[in-house]
Amino acid sequence: MLRPPSPKPAAPLPTRDGVGPSRVALPAGPWPTIADFLAQRFTAISRDMWEARMRAGAVVDGQGVPVTPDRPYQPRLHVYYYRWLEQERPVPFEERVLFRDAHLLAVDKPHFLTVAPVGKYVQQTLLVRLQRRLGLDQLAPLHRIDRETAGVVLFSVQPATRHAYHALFAARAVEKVYEAIVPWDGTVALPPLRRSRLADDTHFMRMREVEGQPNAETRFELLEAHEGWARLRLSPRTGRRHQLRVHCAALGLPIRNDTLYPTLLPEGSDDFDRPLQLLAKSLAFRDPIDGQPREFASSFSLTL
């Protein structure tokens, strides 16, 4: 019998402006103060900024006790803090809510918006936007799609039933359908199924195909072709990072406007007028809570 995971302890800081607190466990080490460790560990934030956050009460331990700039270092202590950036480039596209009930939220994610905070993206993320807009502090994504990809993303509304939806994805019981626009001259023999092994590339941003037991499978179907371009239906049977982008590029059919495959463009090459032509078109499954069939389709479309 599937048992729900043990609940996580409540964070000692509330959600602020749609962003929940981050947590770091202090390892064994020689740092005189907690501020020394944080400044060395998170170099994107200056020592002065860490001390300013501490004086503002925005850094606390697991009991909610404020961490002061001169507090001695304590290995194994959990420290909570808010992530924020001085500047984030606004994403000028809006998400769309497709469905909402007491347990599940289905959302249409626009291009250029990452699903959850990571690296240099905090406020301009789908999760934070939704938490601010809907006031759902316990919202959590059930799966991820690339920042550059648009389409359907599912979120769990409450922790009590989250494990049941996670189990669907773990059991590959969710039918995923994507669409992509690729170059087409009619000479490529489109395989009904691409199976290969994906591994990290030499650049941390990319994946690549390698020899070995396949761990990635994608079904291909040609939907239409016109003036040197084609619309493909892609049905991934696995969920490896960048799987669809790598498989298309390996066939000599790189997805239109892809900044990673086959050529890695410099960081900051986002062009809002040239989004990646990859769309998470639909998700279908049987709801583990009430047994009802669910299917959510994106309201976005790609231009051939």
Phi and psi in degrees as a GROMACS rama.xvg file:
@    title "Ramachandran Plot"
@    xaxis  label "Phi"
@    yaxis  label "Psi"
@TYPE xy
-73.9088  124.218  LEU-2
-108.426  140.682  ARG-3
-66.7452  148.396  PRO-4
-67.011  157.414  PRO-5
-62.4821  138.15  SER-6
-65.241  143.322  PRO-7
-76.2612  147.548  LYS-8
-63.8521  145.886  PRO-9
-64.6551  140.293  ALA-10
-71.6943  143.91  ALA-11
-79.265  -2.07104  PRO-12
-119.739  140.02  LEU-13
-78.3133  167.178  PRO-14
-66.5081  135.694  THR-15
-125.981  121.048  ARG-16
52.8404  39.8689  ASP-17
84.8794  -2.91206  GLY-18
-113.806  121.214  VAL-19
-79.1151  163.434  GLY-20
-71.3875  147.706  PRO-21
-93.0375  157.668  SER-22
-128.801  140.123  ARG-23
-133.121  134.998  VAL-24
-92.6422  130.264  ALA-25
-80.3192  119.757  LEU-26
-80.7159  171.72  PRO-27
-65.667  139.349  ALA-28
178.59  177.6  GLY-29
-95.7276  9.09197  PRO-30
-68.1146  131.108  TRP-31
-65.2367  -39.7587  PRO-32
-130.033  163.722  THR-33
-64.2993  -35.8722  ILE-34
-62.2044  -37.806  ALA-35
-60.9605  -44.5942  ASP-36
-63.2828  -49.0144  PHE-37
-61.6415  -40.773  LEU-38
-65.9662  -34.588  ALA-39
-78.7587  -37.1357  GLN-40
-73.2741  -42.1985  ARG-41
-113.563  81.232  PHE-42
-71.2339  -15.0562  THR-43
-71.3922  -13.7351  ALA-44
-113.258  126.125  ILE-45
-70.8449  160.228  SER-46
-59.9075  -41.5768  ARG-47
-60.7203  -39.1535  ASP-48
-67.4164  -42.0493  MET-49
-59.8676  -43.8812  TRP-50
-66.3781  -35.2596  GLU-51
-65.1515  -40.0414  ALA-52
-65.3561  -39.0197  ARG-53
-64.6974  -43.6959  MET-54
-64.5869  -25.3317  ARG-55
-85.88  0.299048  ALA-56
76.867  20.336  GLY-57
-96.1185  7.71422  ALA-58
-131.711  121.13  VAL-59
-137.786  166.674  VAL-60
-91.8658  -174.769  ASP-61
-65.4825  -17.1728  GLY-62
-95.4676  2.62176  GLN-63
84.8247  6.91727  GLY-64
-78.5078  126.152  VAL-65
-58.0953  140.807  PRO-66
-93.2234  117.417  VAL-67
-90.8454  161.126  THR-68
-58.6742  -27.1225  PRO-69
-104.398  11.8023  ASP-70
-67.3584  128.771  ARG-71
-61.4638  151.058  PRO-72
-68.5353  138.004  TYR-73
-132.57  101.201  GLN-74
-56.0224  144.942  PRO-75
76.0699  -1.78028  ARG-76
-72.0795  143.467  LEU-77
-97.4396  129.501  HIS-78
-116.986  134.787  VAL-79
-112.413  142.943  TYR-80
-156.991  163.413  TYR-81
-94.8951  135.485  TYR-82
-90.7651  128.356  ARG-83
-152.921  157.725  TRP-84
-117.77  152.949  LEU-85
-64.7939  -39.8684  GLU-86
-145.225  137.714  GLN-87
-132.028  136.534  GLU-88
-71.1721  121.298  ARG-89
-63.3154  139.75  PRO-90
-93.8165  116.217  VAL-91
-84.6196  34.3507  PRO-92
-130.276  145.685  PHE-93
-104.723  141.975  GLU-94
-76.6366  160.201  GLU-95
-130.812  128.911  ARG-96
-79.6684  124.267  VAL-97
-96.8974  -31.4181  LEU-98
-161.852  145.712  PHE-99
-153.3  129.908  ARG-100
-136.629  -162.62  ASP-101
-69.3879  -17.7229  ALA-102
-117.923  -28.0085  HIS-103
-133.626  143.532  LEU-104
-131.37  124.981  LEU-105
-110.881  129.472  ALA-106
-133.21  143.912  VAL-107
-91.3176  110.818  ASP-108
-88.4494  131.505  LYS-109
-77.8802  166.673  PRO-110
-60.7152  154.412  HIS-111
73.6253  7.73091  PHE-112
-114.54  116.602  LEU-113
-72.1514  154.118  THR-114
-68.7474  -45.0654  VAL-115
-138.535  161.172  ALA-116
-55.7174  133.869  PRO-117
-162.15  139.132  VAL-118
54.0992  -121.707  GLY-119
-89.0165  9.33934  LYS-120
-115.108  118.534  TYR-121
-129.933  -74.1912  VAL-122
-66.6987  -36.2426  GLN-123
-87.9168  60.6096  GLN-124
-134.511  154.621  THR-125
-63.2313  -44.5109  LEU-126
-60.111  -48.7218  LEU-127
-66.6889  -40.0956  VAL-128
-58.5343  -44.9052  ARG-129
-68.2797  -39.3377  LEU-130
-62.6098  -41.186  GLN-131
-66.4425  -44.1365  ARG-132
-71.7457  -40.9051  ARG-133
-103.892  -11.6612  LEU-134
69.5915  30.2836  GLY-135
-103.946  88.3769  LEU-136
-67.7782  -24.0842  ASP-137
-97.7428  11.8809  GLN-138
-61.8945  139.634  LEU-139
-146.7  136.297  ALA-140
-68.7421  141.368  PRO-141
-91.28  -15.9242  LEU-142
-161.843  175.578  HIS-143
-129.442  151.022  ARG-144
-128.264  159.644  ILE-145
-58.4696  151.471  ASP-146
-55.159  -38.7136  ARG-147
-77.446  -15.2664  GLU-148
-89.7586  141.354  THR-149
-101.846  164.186  ALA-150
130.14  -164.779  GLY-151
-75.743  129.84  VAL-152
-130.997  137.594  VAL-153
-103.866  141.504  LEU-154
-126.459  145.659  PHE-155
-88.8256  133.158  SER-156
-86.5608  -34.7091  VAL-157
-135.904  142.317  GLN-158
-61.2631  -29.1181  PRO-159
-61.8514  -29.5412  ALA-160
-114.087  5.54962  THR-161
-62.0766  -38.966  ARG-162
-61.1094  -32.7224  HIS-163
-65.918  -37.4361  ALA-164
-76.1583  -37.7906  TYR-165
-59.3441  -37.1588  HIS-166
-63.6762  -33.2549  ALA-167
-60.3463  -46.1977  LEU-168
-68.9385  -39.081  PHE-169
-63.1585  -33.8559  ALA-170
-88.5973  4.8211  ALA-171
55.3146  41.0379  ARG-172
-98.6717  12.4468  ALA-173
-110.883  121.892  VAL-174
-85.4874  118.722  GLU-175
-110.186  133.708  LYS-176
-128.686  129.826  VAL-177
-119.309  161.403  TYR-178
-125.833  148.755  GLU-179
-144.775  148.039  ALA-180
-104.934  125.703  ILE-181
-134.401  157.576  VAL-182
-66.193  147.197  PRO-183
-150.143  120.634  TRP-184
-118.213  5.90046  ASP-185
83.2358  0.951164  GLY-186
-97.3067  -14.2589  THR-187
-80.9973  129.045  VAL-188
-82.307  100.087  ALA-189
-71.6711  117.909  LEU-190
-76.5311  144.948  PRO-191
-66.8395  -27.1521  PRO-192
-144.624  129.026  LEU-193
-107.751  120.852  ARG-194
-122.134  128.128  ARG-195
-159.271  171.472  SER-196
-101.964  125.397  ARG-197
-104.978  140.886  LEU-198
-144.069  166.248  ALA-199
-60.9559  139.265  ASP-200
-84.5433  178.338  ASP-201
-68.0326  -26.3938  THR-202
-97.1403  132.365  HIS-203
-62.0883  -18.9468  PHE-204
-78.9649  -16.2583  MET-205
-120.412  161.281  ARG-206
-118.031  165.707  MET-207
-150.779  160.483  ARG-208
-83.3113  138.619  GLU-209
-135.242  168.392  VAL-210
-69.6915  149.926  GLU-211
132.166  179.68  GLY-212
-59.0266  126.901  GLN-213
-59.371  138.424  PRO-214
-127.436  8.63012  ASN-215
-141.086  130.827  ALA-216
-134.067  132.981  GLU-217
-136.501  130.446  THR-218
-90.03  139.274  ARG-219
-116.884  142.577  PHE-220
-147.592  130.353  GLU-221
-82.0886  120.721  LEU-222
-92.7115  -42.7537  LEU-223
-166.04  159.001  GLU-224
-140.214  143.817  ALA-225
-162.276  123.814  HIS-226
50.1926  50.5733  GLU-227
86.1068  5.28066  GLY-228
-132.309  154.509  TRP-229
-135.436  150.561  ALA-230
-103.309  122.456  ARG-231
-108.422  146.241  LEU-232
-98.656  123.815  ARG-233
-117.542  126.891  LEU-234
-122.591  94.8185  SER-235
-73.3607  131.918  PRO-236
-95.1853  -10.3057  ARG-237
-130.153  173.317  THR-238
-128.388  49.1123  GLY-239
-73.1336  150.911  ARG-240
-58.3263  129.617  ARG-241
60.3729  20.454  HIS-242
-54.2484  -49.4255  GLN-243
-67.6986  -38.0126  LEU-244
-67.2993  -41.0789  ARG-245
-68.9273  -44.2019  VAL-246
-63.8049  -41.4944  HIS-247
-64.6641  -46.0527  CYS-248
-62.9282  -37.3691  ALA-249
-65.3208  -25.5678  ALA-250
-86.2027  1.24487  LEU-251
79.6382  21.5119  GLY-252
-127.343  61.8955  LEU-253
-61.1779  138.89  PRO-254
-65.835  137.827  ILE-255
-56.3056  132.671  ARG-256
69.2578  22.1629  ASN-257
-75.4759  126.118  ASP-258
-94.5411  2.25758  THR-259
-114.326  -37.0235  LEU-260
-129.9  135.227  TYR-261
-81.4075  -10.0449  PRO-262
-114.624  128.625  THR-263
-81.9573  115.278  LEU-264
-86.8489  159.013  LEU-265
-59.6663  150.645  PRO-266
-58.932  142.864  GLU-267
87.0812  18.1278  GLY-268
-88.0238  12.0127  SER-269
-56.8316  132.691  ASP-270
-130.414  107.028  ASP-271
-61.7468  -16.3737  PHE-272
-88.6336  -5.27305  ASP-273
-134.525  66.4563  ARG-274
-70.0513  152.418  PRO-275
-56.8988  130.388  LEU-276
-88.1057  63.5317  GLN-277
-134.533  128.464  LEU-278
-132.201  125.328  LEU-279
-76.6099  92.9023  ALA-280
-73.068  -41.109  LYS-281
-158.426  157.739  SER-282
-132.883  136.213  LEU-283
-138.016  141.788  ALA-284
-169.758  170.458  PHE-285
-97.8444  124.475  ARG-286
-63.951  123.528  ASP-287
-72.0122  -12.4127  PRO-288
-86.3491  -48.632  ILE-289
-117.092  0.0821455  ASP-290
77.2143  4.31373  GLY-291
-81.2786  143.172  GLN-292
-69.5181  137.521  PRO-293
-124.09  139.313  ARG-294
-146.52  127.004  GLU-295
-122.136  127.91  PHE-296
-116.99  139.867  ALA-297
-68.2727  143.896  SER-298
-89.4516  -6.09053  SER-299
-83.3007  162.38  PHE-300
-145.591  157.927  SER-301
-102.755  146.814  LEU-302
-99.4325  120.599  THR-303
